[in-house]
Amino acid sequence: MARLLAATLLLAIGLDASAWAQMTEVPGPGGTLIAPGAPVRGYNPGGIGPGGTEVAPGGAARTVPMYRIGPGGVPLAPRPDPSVGVDTPTVRLQPPGCDNSGCVPEILPQTLALTITSRDAAPGKAPSPDAQIDSIHDLFAALRACWDPPGRDQAHEGVQMSVRFSLKRSGEIMAPPFVTYTTPGTAADTRKVYRSAIDAALARCAPLPLSKGFAASIAGRPISVRYVDDRTASADPQRP
């Protein structure tokens, strides 16, 4: 195991913070699994530290370097878990044509991660081409509005699926979204149902009406979206 970790150290160093945030599932408070995505504020799940020492969950573990498994099963170099809002780096991107006196560029977090739930989802709606998207808030609102969860007859309570993709300056998606996580134990047919719903939602959204400045900032950056079916089977269905 030590040789494997050493052999992958250089590769792991090359992974940026967005890859670090997309860890495989880890145990959360009470043993509940946390899906890949941004770190949980104020909580460290513990793990395995250098030398194979087991690190217990809790706030005290946040400063202890630990191994994590990144996308594709690649071990990441040992390092402390990032603290949301404290040491999560941000990047200031300045679109072409802007200068320090001409405009204020969008400040983007290093990791663009969004969670979309299904309980209160309205029928999926494409963004208006006349309402330009000029911020992360607008982008996330548009992605939420496009989501239309599977019908109750095909849905499965508690299913989560995460995808990662990037946008072109035109607002189109660069390539088919890559699935980074699915709730363990989900049947193959159910996986297909949710993947189809996600593909339909993103197709409904694209091309997103990005403003020229925001498009220059967001183009090519990885965006991770976690879709959660938090509807309960006992709830009175409002939609088919």
C-alpha positions in Angstrom: 0.0 0.0 0.0 2.9 2.4 0.9 4.5 1.8 -2.5 1.2 2.4 -4.3 0.7 5.7 -2.5 4.3 6.7 -3.1 4.0 5.8 -6.8 0.9 8.0 -7.2 2.2 10.9 -5.2 3.3 12.9 -8.2 0.1 12.3 -10.0 -1.9 13.3 -6.9 0.0 16.6 -6.5 -1.1 17.4 -10.0 -4.8 17.2 -9.1 -6.3 20.6 -8.3 -8.6 21.6 -5.5 -11.7 20.7 -7.7 -10.5 17.1 -7.8 -9.7 17.1 -4.1 -13.3 18.2 -3.4 -14.7 15.3 -5.4 -13.5 12.7 -3.0 -15.2 9.3 -2.9 -17.9 8.9 -0.2 -16.8 9.2 3.4 -18.6 8.6 6.7 -20.3 11.6 8.1 -21.7 12.3 11.6 -23.5 9.2 12.9 -21.9 7.1 10.2 -24.1 8.6 7.4 -22.2 8.5 4.1 -21.4 11.8 2.6 -21.5 11.9 -1.2 -18.6 13.5 -3.2 -18.7 17.2 -3.2 -17.6 20.2 -1.2 -16.4 19.5 2.4 -19.0 19.6 5.1 -18.7 22.8 7.1 -17.2 22.2 10.5 -16.9 18.4 10.2 -13.9 16.2 9.4 -14.7 12.5 8.7 -11.3 11.2 9.8 -9.4 8.7 7.8 -5.9 7.2 7.5 -2.9 9.3 8.2 0.8 8.9 7.3 2.2 5.6 8.5 -1.3 4.0 8.4 -2.4 5.6 11.6 -6.2 5.8 11.9 -7.5 9.4 12.5 -10.8 9.7 14.4 -13.5 11.9 13.1 -14.0 15.3 14.6 -12.8 18.9 14.5 -9.4 18.0 15.9 -8.7 15.9 12.8 -9.0 18.9 10.4 -5.3 19.8 10.8 -4.0 16.2 10.4 -2.8 15.1 6.9 -4.8 12.1 5.6 -5.0 10.0 2.5 -8.1 10.4 0.4 -9.2 8.6 -2.8 -9.9 10.9 -5.7 -11.7 10.5 -9.0 -10.9 7.3 -10.8 -9.7 5.7 -7.6 -6.4 7.6 -7.6 -5.0 8.1 -4.1 -4.3 11.7 -3.3 -1.3 12.9 -1.4 -1.7 13.2 2.3 -2.9 16.6 3.4 -5.4 18.1 5.8 -9.0 18.4 4.6 -9.8 21.9 3.4 -11.9 24.1 5.8 -14.8 25.6 3.9 -14.8 29.4 4.0 -11.4 29.6 5.6 -8.7 28.0 3.5 -10.6 27.2 0.4 -8.8 29.2 -2.3 -10.5 31.5 -4.7 -9.4 32.6 -8.1 -10.0 36.0 -9.7 -10.5 35.7 -13.4 -10.5 38.8 -15.5 -12.4 38.5 -18.8 -10.8 39.9 -22.0 -11.5 43.6 -22.5 -11.7 44.3 -18.7 -9.1 46.2 -16.8 -8.8 47.4 -13.3 -10.7 50.6 -14.0 -13.2 49.2 -16.6 -15.1 46.4 -14.8 -15.1 44.2 -11.8 -14.4 40.5 -12.8 -16.3 37.7 -11.2 -14.5 36.1 -8.2 -15.0 32.3 -8.5 -14.4 29.7 -5.9 -11.8 27.1 -6.7 -14.5 24.4 -6.6 -17.9 25.0 -8.2 -20.2 22.5 -6.5 -24.0 22.6 -6.4 -26.6 20.3 -4.8 -30.0 20.1 -6.4 -32.8 18.5 -4.4 -36.1 17.1 -5.8 -38.7 17.5 -3.1 -39.7 21.0 -4.1 -38.7 20.8 -7.8 -41.2 22.4 -10.2 -41.5 21.1 -13.8 -38.2 21.6 -15.6 -37.9 25.0 -17.2 -35.3 26.2 -19.7 -33.7 29.6 -18.9 -35.1 32.6 -20.8 -32.6 33.6 -23.6 -33.3 37.3 -22.7 -32.2 36.9 -19.0 -28.4 36.9 -19.1 -26.6 34.8 -16.6 -23.9 37.0 -15.0 -22.9 35.3 -11.8 -22.5 32.0 -10.0 -25.8 32.6 -8.2 -27.6 33.0 -11.6 -26.0 30.0 -13.0 -26.9 27.7 -10.1 -30.5 29.1 -10.1 -30.8 28.2 -13.8 -29.5 24.7 -13.3 -31.9 24.1 -10.5 -34.8 25.4 -12.6 -34.0 22.9 -15.4 -34.1 19.9 -13.1 -37.1 17.7 -13.5 -36.8 14.5 -11.3 -38.0 11.1 -12.5 -41.7 10.3 -12.2 -42.8 8.6 -9.0 -43.3 5.3 -10.7 -39.6 5.2 -11.7 -38.1 7.2 -8.7 -36.2 5.7 -5.8 -36.2 7.5 -2.5 -32.7 8.7 -1.4 -30.9 8.2 -4.7 -28.0 10.6 -5.3 -26.1 11.1 -8.5 -23.3 13.5 -9.1 -22.0 14.7 -12.4 -19.1 16.9 -13.5 -19.0 19.0 -16.7 -17.7 22.3 -18.2 -19.3 25.0 -20.3 -18.1 26.7 -23.5 -18.3 30.4 -23.8 -21.4 29.9 -25.9 -23.1 28.4 -22.9 -23.1 24.9 -24.4 -21.8 21.9 -22.5 -18.3 20.9 -23.7 -18.8 17.1 -23.5 -21.3 14.6 -22.0 -21.4 15.0 -18.2 -19.2 12.6 -16.4 -20.8 10.7 -13.5 -18.6 10.9 -10.4 -20.9 9.3 -7.8 -24.1 7.2 -7.5 -25.6 6.0 -4.3 -24.1 2.5 -3.6 -26.4 -0.4 -4.2 -28.5 1.5 -6.8 -29.9 -0.9 -9.4 -28.7 -0.5 -13.0 -32.1 0.3 -14.3 -32.5 3.1 -11.6 -29.1 4.5 -12.5 -30.2 4.8 -16.1 -33.4 6.5 -15.1 -31.6 9.2 -13.1 -28.8 9.6 -15.7 -31.5 10.2 -18.4 -33.2 12.7 -16.2 -29.9 14.6 -15.6 -29.0 14.5 -19.3 -32.5 15.9 -20.1 -32.2 18.6 -17.5 -28.8 19.8 -18.8 -30.0 19.6 -22.4 -33.0 21.7 -21.4 -30.6 24.3 -19.9 -28.2 24.5 -22.8 -27.2 26.7 -24.3 -27.1 28.9 -21.2 -27.4 32.6 -21.9 -24.1 33.6 -20.3 -23.0 37.2 -20.4 -19.8 37.9 -22.3 -17.8 38.7 -19.1 -19.1 35.8 -17.1 -18.7 33.4 -20.0 -15.0 34.3 -20.2 -14.7 33.5 -16.5 -16.6 30.3 -16.3 -15.6 28.6 -19.6 -13.7 25.4 -19.2 -14.0 25.3 -15.4 -15.3 22.0 -13.9 -18.8 22.3 -12.4 -20.0 19.5 -10.1 -23.7 19.0 -9.5 -25.1 16.6 -7.1 -28.8 15.6 -7.7 -30.6 14.3 -4.7 -34.0 12.6 -4.7 -35.2 13.6 -1.2 -38.9 12.9 -1.9 -40.5 10.4 0.4 -42.5 7.5 -1.0 -45.3 8.2 1.6 -45.7 11.8 0.5 -48.8 12.7 -1.5 -47.4 13.1 -5.1 -48.1 16.5 -6.6 -46.6 15.5 -9.9 -46.5 12.3 -12.0 
